[in-house]
């Protein structure tokens, strides 16, 4: 029996049966990176989650029926600030980070979307949308800035399920004397002499961040489409503002029918932030951990739930992949996966449930036939795992193991003896030697703890 897909829709915050506008032309837009700094592990979660949703939609409706769009924001205040701090041009910065982002996607085995538009390629369309909003009396000009007037949109706050006063008091909104209302958001702003700028009816300037996604989604998916995705942090103000300006500019009652948001990632139970010094970039992991391990770790919890990133999670994910490779077999073609095993993914992308089914299929493959192994590997491939030949997996494991656990323990014992004898130079040399081999050590009370960096 062909199963239905269910998704939790943030617009109403309930699980709903997915009914496409047109089953032969399904549109999905996911907010991509703002390319000012290396993508971190929090950015990796939506990459993998929506990659899997892309696969599920193609499985249900057919490969040609899905139009997956993920943008690149290459003009933004954060980009301008970062280019000044790094003392490089904006184009050099955005090209560099975009390349790293694409390398990260490849490392995580994410499929390439159907379209990946850049904001700077669509400025003229942004100017058109702003002009329409001004004409419709939804936006106003103030001191060369164009603002969206939130009081002119009756459904403002519906996505985040808050009224206007709650949104203003509970979130960071840009304070400006140019605004009529503190919650009004910028559609266009003037650029200073050394900042990127484009000609417009309101003078040289650049677009607001929220506007960019409204324009790019409209260009590739139309005035209304099926699914809009992103991290939970984008619900307000970004997605709330997208809805407001898109519905007003397009003059319709809907923008995206289903809003899908993934939860936050914490690092060892702490919020990830620069001030905490615990921002973990995807690039940090590339030479230490196979991308399959990261991918499995990212889907180990349901996408709606928070995910705590820690060494135990990585270790368990690596052990699982290592075990699953015992049933690896080279596939000449993908084998049909029984619907009973796929079912969890159709039910609101229940990846933990699907992983449990993979464990069952693995056990069956260990006792069964070549066909059972083929079904297991196909089921892994479906979510982007066991995609590498077993020899490549084994080679990566060997390359990252520069030193064994026994060697580490022996070196720490030598260092403890050196410290006891007050030979601090020797102790420091051992610490540096371990660091070169990817091992961090920490003296705590009367013990020396170690971990791979």
C-alpha positions in Angstrom: 0.0 0.0 0.0 1.3 3.4 -1.0 1.7 5.4 2.3 1.0 9.0 2.9 3.6 11.5 4.1 3.0 13.4 7.3 4.9 16.5 8.4 4.8 18.7 11.5 3.6 22.1 10.2 5.0 25.0 12.3 2.0 27.0 10.9 -0.4 25.6 13.5 2.2 23.4 15.2 0.6 20.1 14.4 1.4 17.0 12.3 -0.5 17.1 9.0 -0.9 14.8 6.0 1.2 16.3 3.2 -1.1 17.1 0.3 0.8 18.8 -2.6 -0.6 21.7 -4.6 0.3 19.6 -7.7 1.7 16.1 -7.2 3.7 16.5 -10.5 5.3 19.8 -9.5 6.2 19.9 -5.8 8.1 22.9 -4.6 10.5 22.9 -1.6 12.5 26.0 -0.5 15.1 25.7 2.2 17.0 28.7 3.6 20.7 28.2 2.8 23.8 29.8 4.2 24.8 33.4 4.7 28.4 33.0 3.4 30.4 35.1 5.9 32.0 32.3 8.0 32.6 28.6 7.9 29.4 26.6 8.3 29.1 25.0 11.8 27.5 21.8 13.0 24.3 23.6 13.6 24.1 24.5 9.9 24.8 20.9 9.0 21.5 19.6 10.6 19.1 21.3 8.2 21.4 20.3 5.3 21.0 16.6 6.2 17.3 16.7 7.4 16.0 18.4 4.2 18.2 16.2 2.0 16.4 13.2 3.5 13.0 14.9 3.0 14.1 15.5 -0.6 14.7 11.8 -1.0 11.4 10.8 0.7 9.5 13.1 -1.6 11.2 11.7 -4.7 10.5 8.2 -3.5 6.8 9.0 -3.1 6.1 11.3 -6.1 9.0 10.6 -8.5 12.4 12.2 -9.1 11.2 14.7 -11.7 8.2 15.9 -9.6 10.3 17.6 -7.0 11.8 21.1 -7.3 14.2 21.7 -4.4 15.6 25.2 -4.1 18.2 26.3 -1.5 19.6 29.8 -1.7 22.9 31.4 -0.9 22.9 34.7 0.8 25.9 36.5 -0.5 25.1 40.1 0.5 24.3 40.9 4.1 25.6 43.1 7.0 27.4 40.1 8.5 29.3 39.6 5.3 30.3 43.2 5.1 31.5 43.2 8.7 33.5 39.9 8.2 35.2 41.1 5.1 36.4 44.2 6.9 37.6 42.1 9.9 39.4 39.7 7.6 40.7 42.5 5.4 39.6 40.8 2.2 37.1 41.8 -0.5 33.5 40.7 -0.2 33.7 38.7 -3.4 36.8 36.9 -2.1 35.1 36.1 1.2 31.8 34.9 -0.3 33.6 32.8 -3.0 35.8 31.2 -0.4 32.9 30.4 2.1 30.6 29.2 -0.7 33.3 26.7 -1.8 33.7 25.5 1.8 30.0 25.1 2.0 29.8 23.0 -1.1 32.7 20.9 0.2 30.8 20.4 3.4 27.7 19.3 1.5 29.8 16.8 -0.4 31.4 15.6 2.8 27.9 15.0 4.3 26.8 13.2 1.1 24.0 15.7 0.5 22.4 15.8 -3.0 22.6 19.0 -5.0 19.3 20.9 -5.1 17.6 21.6 -8.4 18.4 25.3 -8.0 20.9 27.2 -5.8 20.3 30.9 -6.5 22.5 33.7 -5.1 21.0 36.9 -3.7 23.2 39.1 -5.8 21.9 37.5 -9.0 18.4 38.7 -8.2 18.6 42.3 -7.1 16.4 43.6 -9.9 13.6 41.2 -8.9 13.9 42.5 -5.3 13.5 46.1 -6.4 10.4 45.0 -8.3 8.9 43.4 -5.2 9.7 46.4 -3.1 8.0 48.7 -5.6 4.9 46.4 -5.6 4.8 46.6 -1.7 5.0 50.4 -1.8 2.3 50.6 -4.4 0.1 48.3 -2.3 0.6 50.6 0.7 2.4 47.8 2.6 5.8 49.5 2.7 7.0 53.1 3.2 10.2 55.1 2.6 11.9 56.8 5.4 15.3 58.5 5.1 16.3 56.4 2.1 15.2 53.2 3.9 12.2 51.2 2.8 10.4 49.4 5.6 7.6 46.9 5.6 4.7 48.2 7.7 3.7 45.2 9.9 0.4 46.9 11.0 -0.8 46.5 7.4 -0.6 42.7 7.5 -3.3 41.2 9.8 -1.7 37.7 10.1 1.7 39.0 11.3 2.8 36.7 14.1 0.7 33.7 13.0 3.7 31.5 12.3 5.4 32.2 15.6 2.0 32.1 17.3 2.6 35.5 19.0 0.9 38.9 18.8 2.8 42.0 17.8 3.5 43.2 21.3 4.9 39.8 22.3 7.2 39.7 19.3 8.5 43.2 19.9 9.2 42.6 23.6 10.5 39.0 23.2 12.9 39.3 20.3 15.7 41.4 19.1 14.3 43.9 16.6 16.4 46.6 14.9 15.9 49.9 16.7 15.6 52.9 14.4 14.0 56.3 14.5 13.2 55.9 10.9 10.5 53.3 11.7 6.8 53.9 12.3 6.7 50.8 14.5 9.6 49.0 16.2 8.6 45.7 14.5 8.7 47.1 11.0 11.6 45.5 9.1 13.9 46.8 6.4 13.4 46.0 2.7 16.0 48.3 1.3 18.8 50.3 3.0 21.3 52.8 1.7 25.0 51.7 1.4 27.9 53.8 2.5 30.7 54.6 0.0 32.7 51.5 0.5 29.8 49.0 0.8 28.2 47.0 -2.1 25.4 48.9 -3.7 22.9 48.8 -6.5 20.9 51.5 -8.2 17.3 51.8 -7.2 14.4 54.3 -7.2 15.4 55.1 -3.6 19.1 55.7 -4.2 22.1 53.4 -4.2 21.7 50.6 -1.6 21.2 47.0 -0.9 18.3 44.7 0.0 17.2 43.5 3.4 17.9 39.9 4.3 14.3 38.7 4.6 13.3 40.1 1.2 16.0 38.0 -0.6 14.3 34.6 0.2 10.8 35.9 -0.8 12.1 36.9 -4.2 14.2 33.8 -4.9 11.4 31.4 -3.9 8.9 33.2 -6.1 11.3 33.1 -9.0 11.7 29.3 -8.9 8.6 28.1 -7.2 5.9 30.7 -7.9 3.7 32.8 -5.7 2.8 29.8 -3.5 4.4 26.5 -3.1 4.4 23.4 -0.9 7.2 23.3 1.7 9.5 25.9 3.3 12.2 24.7 5.6 14.9 25.9 7.9 16.2 25.9 11.4 13.9 26.7 14.3 15.8 30.0 14.9 14.4 31.3 11.6 10.8 31.2 12.6 11.0 34.8 13.9 11.8 37.2 12.5 13.0 35.7 9.1 10.2 33.4 8.1 7.5 35.5 9.7 8.7 38.4 7.6 8.9 36.3 4.5 5.3 35.4 4.8 4.2 39.0 5.4 6.0 40.5 2.4 5.3 37.6 0.0 1.6 37.4 0.7 1.3 41.2 0.4 3.3 41.5 -2.8 1.7 38.4 -4.4 -1.7 39.4 -3.1 -2.8 35.9 -1.9 -3.8 34.1 1.2 -1.0 31.6 1.2 2.8 31.6 0.7 4.1 28.1 1.7 1.6 25.5 2.8 3.9 23.6 5.1 6.6 25.1 7.3 9.1 22.6 8.6 11.7 23.5 11.2 14.5 21.5 12.8 15.6 21.9 16.4 18.8 23.4 17.8 22.1 21.6 18.4 23.9 22.0 21.7 27.6 21.2 22.4 28.0 18.9 25.4 24.7 20.4 26.8 25.8 24.0 26.3 24.4 26.5 23.7 26.8 26.8 20.8 28.2 30.4 20.6 31.3 32.3 19.9 31.3 33.8 23.4 31.4 30.2 24.8 34.2 29.4 22.4 32.5 26.1 21.5 31.5 26.7 17.9 32.3 23.5 16.0 32.6 24.0 12.2 32.0 21.2 9.7 35.5 21.9 8.4 36.9 21.0 11.8 35.6 17.5 11.5 36.6 16.6 8.0 40.0 15.1 8.6 39.0 13.4 11.9 35.6 11.9 11.3 34.1 10.2 8.2 31.2 12.2 6.9 28.9 9.2 7.2 29.4 9.3 11.0 28.4 12.9 11.2 25.4 12.2 9.0 24.2 9.4 11.3 24.8 11.4 14.4 22.7 14.3 13.0 19.7 12.1 12.4 20.0 10.1 15.6 17.3 12.3 17.2 14.0 13.4 15.7 14.5 16.6 13.6 12.0 18.5 15.8 13.9 17.7 19.0 17.1 19.4 20.3 20.3 17.3 19.6 23.2 17.3 22.0 26.6 17.0 20.2 29.2 15.2 22.2 32.0 12.6 22.0 29.7 9.8 23.1 27.3 10.5 20.2 30.1 10.5 17.7 31.7 7.4 19.2 28.4 5.4 19.1 27.7 6.6 15.5 31.1 5.5 14.4 30.7 2.1 16.0 27.4 1.7 14.3 28.7 2.5 10.8 31.7 0.3 11.4 29.4 -2.6 12.4 27.1 -2.0 9.4 30.0 -2.3 7.0 30.2 -6.0 8.0 27.2 -6.5 5.7 28.4 -4.2 3.0 28.0 -5.5 -0.5 28.6 -3.7 -3.8 25.3 -3.0 -5.5 24.9 -3.2 -9.2 21.5 -1.4 -8.8 19.4 -0.2 -5.9 17.0 -2.9 -4.5 13.4 -2.1 -3.6 13.1 -1.4 0.1 10.0 -3.0 1.7 7.5 -0.3 2.6 7.3 -1.5 6.2 10.9 -0.4 6.7 10.5 3.0 5.0 7.3 3.8 7.1 9.0 5.8 9.8 10.4 8.3 7.3 6.9 8.9 5.9 5.7 9.6 9.4 7.2 13.1 10.0 10.8 12.0 9.1 11.1 9.7 12.1 14.8 9.0 11.5 15.4 7.3 14.9 12.6 4.8 14.0 14.2 4.3 10.6 17.6 3.7 12.2 16.0 1.1 14.5 14.7 -0.6 11.3 18.2 -0.5 9.8 19.5 -2.4 12.9 16.8 -5.1 12.3 17.8 -5.3 8.6 21.4 -5.6 9.6 20.7 -8.5 11.9 18.7 -10.2 9.2 21.5 -9.6 6.6 24.1 -11.2 8.9 22.0 -14.4 9.0 20.4 -14.3 5.6 21.2 -14.3 1.9 22.9 -11.9 -0.5 19.5 -10.5 -1.3 19.1 -9.5 2.4 22.5 -7.7 2.3 21.4 -5.9 -0.8 18.2 -4.7 0.8 20.1 -3.6 3.9 22.7 -1.6 1.9 20.0 -0.1 -0.3 18.1 1.0 2.9 21.3 2.6 4.2 22.0 4.3 0.8 18.5 5.7 0.9 19.4 8.0 3.8 23.0 8.6 2.5 24.9 5.9 4.4 27.2 3.1 3.3 27.6 5.1 0.1 31.4 4.5 0.1 33.2 1.3 -0.8 34.3 -0.6 2.3 37.9 -0.2 1.3 37.5 3.6 1.4 35.9 3.4 4.9 38.8 1.2 6.2 41.4 3.5 4.7 39.9 6.5 6.4 39.8 4.8 9.7 43.5 3.9 9.4 44.5 7.4 8.3 43.0 9.1 11.3 44.4 6.6 13.9 47.9 8.2 14.2 48.3 6.8 17.7 46.8 3.9 19.6 45.1 4.1 23.0 47.9 2.1 24.5 50.5 4.5 23.1 48.6 7.5 24.5 48.4 5.9 28.0 52.1 5.2 27.8 53.0 8.8 26.8 50.8 10.2 29.7 52.6 7.9 32.2 56.0 9.1 30.9 54.8 12.7 31.2 53.6 12.1 34.8 57.0 10.8 35.7 58.7 13.8 34.1 56.4 16.2 36.0 57.1 14.3 39.3 60.8 14.7 38.6 60.2 18.4 37.8 61.5 17.9 34.3 58.9 20.3 32.8 60.5 20.6 29.4 60.2 16.9 28.9 56.5 17.1 30.1 55.8 19.9 27.7 57.4 18.1 24.8 55.2 15.0 25.4 52.1 17.2 25.6 53.1 18.8 22.2 53.8 15.4 20.7 50.4 14.2 21.6 48.8 17.4 20.3 50.5 16.9 17.0 48.9 13.4 16.8 45.5 14.9 17.5 45.3 14.2 21.3 44.3 16.9 23.8 45.3 16.3 27.4 44.0 18.1 30.5 45.3 17.9 34.1 42.4 17.7 36.5 42.9 17.3 40.2 45.4 14.4 40.4 44.4 12.8 37.0 45.3 13.5 33.4 42.4 13.2 31.0 42.7 12.9 27.3 40.6 13.1 24.1 41.0 13.3 20.4 40.7 16.9 19.2 
